[in-house]
Amino acid sequence: MASEANLGIMKEDMVNIVIHGHEPVLSEMIVAVAQTKEMEDDAKSKGAKGIQLSGICCTANEMLQRHGVPLCGTFLQQELAIITGACDAMVVDIQCIFQNLANVVKCFHTKLITTHPIARMEQENVLHIEFDEHHAQEDAKRIVKLAIDNFKNRGSEVMIPKQIQGKIKTMVPDFMDSWLIKLLSWADKFRRLGVWTNADNPEDVQRARTYGAEGIGLCRTEHMFFEARRLPYLHKMIMSDLPRRARR
């Protein structure tokens, strides 16, 4: 999967939605809804050329792996995404959320939307739409619609870092680089901690072992359902109203 990552992936002429946190089911549904013709047409009717999704934190990595959704930044850059003036909505869920985001959005047009009681904020300018897996599609649609309607409320100055899109060569990181191997070998002489991996399938285990992992530290079985061939069944289960249908 080839993609780009930095604040420069945000688009001045598009509705920018930043998904942030650790709840993959919520972000999965937002991606699905944002890519529908209905939402694309709605964005264009509001003067935008379309919808640009980007992510921060673990949610970003999940959506990058599954759908190629680019990262607009790291945990430390969440405030900067808002300061660009181009973020029409930032959707957060359960953790790694700066509480100060509520104060930052007061200076900009961004809709800050919390979706879980753990990260709910007391400030009046923060919207709370509690995510309910039984109404996942409706909740996601409401969130995307809020972002689209907010596009017209942008200020006059949008400051997105410039990058030459399409001219920066993408590449697969080479973890077997000789200089990196040499540097890590120096660290091996002094380290006392083991290096274990998070792996959810045989391919990840093999890759991690190739890169030097000594074993498996965590296997999150729920991630096994996120493979491309299994994901449609997960969608059906989430959106099913009947217990019997969900069990199937």
PEDA-V981459 format. One record per pair of residues at least 24 apart in sequence whose ideal C-beta (glycine too) atoms are under 8 Angstrom apart, sorted by sequence separation. I is the first residue (numbers start at 1). GAP is how many residues later the second one is. If there is no record, write none. Layout:
i | gap
I | GAP
I | GAP
//
This chain:
i | gap
85 | 24
89 | 24
91 | 24
94 | 24
95 | 24
102 | 24
115 | 24
200 | 24
56 | 25
79 | 25
83 | 25
94 | 25
82 | 26
93 | 26
201 | 26
54 | 27
92 | 27
15 | 28
27 | 28
82 | 28
115 | 28
184 | 28
14 | 29
82 | 30
113 | 30
15 | 31
27 | 32
31 | 32
15 | 33
113 | 33
14 | 34
17 | 34
19 | 34
28 | 34
59 | 34
176 | 34
13 | 35
14 | 35
15 | 35
17 | 35
19 | 35
20 | 35
22 | 35
24 | 35
27 | 35
28 | 35
31 | 35
111 | 35
176 | 35
13 | 36
14 | 36
15 | 36
16 | 36
17 | 36
18 | 36
19 | 36
20 | 36
21 | 36
22 | 36
23 | 36
27 | 36
31 | 36
111 | 36
175 | 36
14 | 37
15 | 37
17 | 37
18 | 37
19 | 37
20 | 37
21 | 37
22 | 37
11 | 38
14 | 38
16 | 38
18 | 38
21 | 38
24 | 38
28 | 38
31 | 38
58 | 38
93 | 38
20 | 39
24 | 39
57 | 39
111 | 39
19 | 40
20 | 40
110 | 40
11 | 41
19 | 41
109 | 41
10 | 42
9 | 43
10 | 44
19 | 44
109 | 44
9 | 45
109 | 45
109 | 46
108 | 47
19 | 50
91 | 52
18 | 54
89 | 54
89 | 57
20 | 58
89 | 58
88 | 59
18 | 60
88 | 60
3 | 61
9 | 61
30 | 61
89 | 61
9 | 62
10 | 62
88 | 62
1 | 63
9 | 63
18 | 63
88 | 63
1 | 64
27 | 64
3 | 65
5 | 65
6 | 65
7 | 65
26 | 65
2 | 66
3 | 66
4 | 66
5 | 66
6 | 66
7 | 66
27 | 66
88 | 66
1 | 67
3 | 67
5 | 67
6 | 67
26 | 67
3 | 68
5 | 68
86 | 68
18 | 69
85 | 69
7 | 70
16 | 70
20 | 70
21 | 70
23 | 70
85 | 70
10 | 71
16 | 71
17 | 71
18 | 71
20 | 71
21 | 71
22 | 71
23 | 71
16 | 72
17 | 72
18 | 72
19 | 72
20 | 72
21 | 72
22 | 72
85 | 72
86 | 72
7 | 73
15 | 73
16 | 73
17 | 73
18 | 73
20 | 73
21 | 73
22 | 73
85 | 73
7 | 74
10 | 74
12 | 74
17 | 74
21 | 74
22 | 74
84 | 74
85 | 74
86 | 74
11 | 75
21 | 75
84 | 75
10 | 76
20 | 76
21 | 76
83 | 76
84 | 76
7 | 77
10 | 77
20 | 77
84 | 77
26 | 89
23 | 92
23 | 93
51 | 93
21 | 95
51 | 96
51 | 97
21 | 98
48 | 100
39 | 102
46 | 102
136 | 102
137 | 102
42 | 103
46 | 103
48 | 103
136 | 103
33 | 104
47 | 104
26 | 105
32 | 105
39 | 105
43 | 105
46 | 105
47 | 105
133 | 105
25 | 106
39 | 106
42 | 106
46 | 106
29 | 107
33 | 107
134 | 107
23 | 108
25 | 108
29 | 108
32 | 108
33 | 108
43 | 108
39 | 109
26 | 110
29 | 110
30 | 110
34 | 110
25 | 111
29 | 111
33 | 111
26 | 113
30 | 113
26 | 114
30 | 114
17 | 126
17 | 127
17 | 130
16 | 131
15 | 132
15 | 133
15 | 136
12 | 146
12 | 148
11 | 149
10 | 150
8 | 152
7 | 153
8 | 153
7 | 154
8 | 154
9 | 154
6 | 155
8 | 155
6 | 157
8 | 157
4 | 159
66 | 160
4 | 161
66 | 162
4 | 164
62 | 164
66 | 165
4 | 166
3 | 167
2 | 168
24 | 202
28 | 203
32 | 203
28 | 207
29 | 209
25 | 213
//
